[in-house]
Every structure is written in structure tokens, then in C-alpha cells.
Amino acid sequence: MRSRPLWILAILAFMLASALATEAHGLRSRVSFTPPSHLAGRCVVATADAADAFHIWVATGLRGRRLLVLSGQWSRPRNVAKEPLTPEEQEVARLHGETALVDARTALYAAARIGIARIIDVIMPPEALARRLAEVSGAKALVREKGAFRVSYEGLERRFSNPEAFLPPQETALVLVEPSWFSPGAPSDPLAWLSSIGVTSDLAVVALADPAATGEQRLMAASYAWAVGATLDEPCR
């Protein structure tokens, strides 16, 4: 029984280290990415959120990839017309480029816009998928399938499905797991589940927070990242 408090402290320490690493992210030099052979060619990274995942994808020079997002939420791009940049944000963009303004809500759209992701598969727990379908039910581009639906956005191909209706791609994919994935109806070991259905991945990111995640889900994500031996905020070495 005495080991349980130590386990909890280890997870909390892991989360704190991730937050500190996020602060230093902009100061880190460009990182080369080569999947480690001792991990069967797949690297697993833990980041604070999807925004840090985006910066890793940028740093590794990835382009034209298929991205699998395992999550209970889907964010929306920022509408600059309705929510213009603040003077501070304009200065950040001027000094560091627009990608410096990417956050957890806009990271996937930014990845598509600059060519990192060409197709996005979003796998959701059943209840989350039902909520997402209700949100887009009036979209002209909506194509319904059993346990899934497709809806394109500005030329970006997107398919949303529950785990049972997910169609494994024939190509090596990028993977992003967000904390809101850890919900009823979703496999508790997402990376093992993907491997079991034939998915190959060279780079998987486990985010420790997302806009919809509860505190319990964030703790589960941190525990999972710890369990799979994820490196912290940078590709495996």
C-alpha cells in the first residue's frame, strides 16, 4: 500500500516536468527525428498539449502525413475576423511567425495548413462521437457511415469514427492521444490497440491536457505516458 503514494507523486512530478519543459520549448534548437530501432521504429513522446505536439512535428520536418487523433474533443480554428489578434499577439507573430501563436485548439488546423497533415482520422469514444455528429449535422459536406462520418474542411479530408468503425490506414501514421480519449468505450491502452488492428506509427504523442479533459482524464493520460515510457517533450534518442 505504501507504493501507491509514491506512484501518484511520480505522475505529478512527470506532469510538472512537462509544464516546465513547455516553458523552455521555444529556446530549444531544432531536433532531428529518427525512430529508434530498439522500439520497433516507433517513438512515443509526452507533451503538455497538442500545441507542443505541433511544434515537434514542425521541428522534425514532417510533411504530407496521415494523422490519427484519439480524443474525446475536436477544436475549432480561430476566427480572426471575430477574434482579432491582440497587440501582444501581433508582436509575437512579427518576431517569431504565426506558428508561435498555435495553441491546443488550433494545432491540428495549423498542422494541415502548413502541410504536415494531409488527412486526419479522428477516433472518438462513442458518446463524444455522438456529440460531434450533432455539431456538424447541418454541414453540406457531411457523409454519414455506420459508426462514423466524413466532413471535409477547406480541402482537408477528415473522418470521425468510434473505435469499432475506424479503418486502419495502409501507411505509417502519426498518432496523437489526448486525455479526453480515456472515456467509456475507448481502449485503455490506445497504442497497443492500434498495433493490434494493424496500424504502424513512427511517432506517437501523448498529450497531458486538452480543452475538454477532466482532471481525472489528465491524470490517466500522465499515468499512461509514464507506463509506455514516453520521452518528455522531444523525440526519442
Long-range contacts (C-beta under 8 A, 24 or more apart in sequence): 10-226, 11-219, 11-222, 11-223, 11-226, 12-222, 14-46, 14-222, 14-225, 14-226, 14-232, 15-208, 15-218, 15-222, 17-232, 18-46, 18-47, 18-48, 18-208, 18-222, 18-232, 18-233, 19-48, 21-48, 21-232, 21-233, 22-47, 22-48, 22-52, 22-233, 25-52, 25-55, 25-233, 26-96, 26-100, 28-234, 30-59, 31-56, 31-59, 31-60, 31-234, 31-235, 32-60, 33-59, 33-60, 33-61, 33-62, 33-203, 33-235, 34-235, 35-202, 35-203, 35-236, 36-236, 36-237, 39-236, 41-202, 42-200, 42-201, 42-202, 42-203, 42-204, 43-202, 43-203, 43-204, 43-231, 43-235, 43-236, 44-191, 44-204, 44-205, 44-206, 44-225, 44-228, 44-229, 44-230, 44-231, 44-236, 45-203, 45-204, 45-205, 45-206, 45-230, 45-231, 45-232, 45-233, 45-234, 45-235, 45-236, 46-205, 46-206, 46-207, 46-208, 46-222, 46-225, 46-230, 46-231, 46-232, 46-233, 47-205, 47-206, 47-207, 47-208, 47-233, 48-207, 48-208, 48-209, 48-233, 49-103, 49-104, 49-107, 49-207, 49-208, 49-209, 49-210, 50-75, 50-104, 50-107, 50-108, 50-176, 50-178, 50-207, 50-210, 51-102, 51-103, 51-104, 51-106, 51-107, 52-207, 52-233, 53-107, 53-176, 53-205, 53-207, 54-99, 54-102, 54-107, 54-108, 54-110, 54-111, 54-116, 55-99, 55-102, 56-203, 56-205, 56-233, 56-234, 56-235, 57-111, 57-116, 57-174, 57-203, 58-99, 58-114, 58-116, 60-203, 60-235, 62-116, 62-174, 62-203, 63-115, 63-116, 64-115, 64-116, 64-118, 65-116, 65-117, 65-118, 65-173, 65-174, 66-117, 66-118, 66-119, 66-120, 66-121, 66-169, 66-171, 66-173, 66-174, 67-108, 67-111, 67-116, 67-117, 67-119, 67-120, 67-121, 67-173, 67-174, 67-175, 67-176, 68-120, 68-121, 68-123, 68-169, 68-173, 68-174, 68-175, 68-176, 68-194, 68-199, 68-201, 69-108, 69-120, 69-121, 69-122, 69-123, 69-176, 69-178, 70-123, 70-124, 70-175, 70-176, 70-177, 70-178, 70-181, 70-186, 70-190, 71-122, 71-123, 71-124, 71-128, 71-176, 71-177, 71-178, 71-180, 71-181, 71-210, 71-212, 72-124, 72-125, 72-127, 72-128, 72-178, 72-180, 72-181, 72-183, 72-186, 72-212, 72-213, 72-217, 73-128, 73-178, 73-180, 73-210, 73-211, 73-212, 73-213, 74-122, 74-124, 74-132, 74-160, 75-104, 75-105, 75-106, 75-107, 75-108, 75-109, 75-211, 76-105, 77-106, 77-109, 78-105, 78-106, 104-207, 104-209, 104-210, 104-211, 105-211, 108-176, 112-156, 117-156, 117-174, 118-156, 118-157, 119-156, 119-157, 119-158, 119-159, 119-169, 120-156, 120-157, 120-158, 120-159, 121-158, 121-159, 121-161, 121-166, 121-167, 121-169, 121-173, 122-158, 122-159, 122-160, 122-161, 123-161, 123-162, 123-163, 123-166, 123-181, 124-160, 124-161, 124-162, 124-181, 124-186, 125-162, 125-163, 125-181, 125-183, 125-184, 125-185, 125-186, 126-162, 126-184, 126-185, 127-183, 127-184, 127-185, 128-180, 128-183, 129-160, 129-161, 129-162, 132-160, 133-160, 163-187, 163-193, 166-197, 168-194, 168-197, 168-198, 168-199, 169-199, 172-200, 172-201, 172-202, 173-199, 173-200, 173-201, 174-201, 174-202, 174-203, 174-204, 174-205, 175-199, 175-201, 175-203, 175-204, 175-205, 176-204, 176-205, 176-207, 177-204, 177-205, 177-206, 177-207, 177-221, 177-224, 178-207, 178-210, 178-213, 178-221, 179-207, 179-208, 179-209, 179-210, 179-213, 179-214, 179-217, 179-218, 179-220, 179-221, 180-210, 180-212, 180-213, 180-214, 180-217, 181-217, 181-221, 182-217, 182-220, 182-221, 182-224, 183-217, 189-224, 190-224, 191-228, 203-235, 206-230
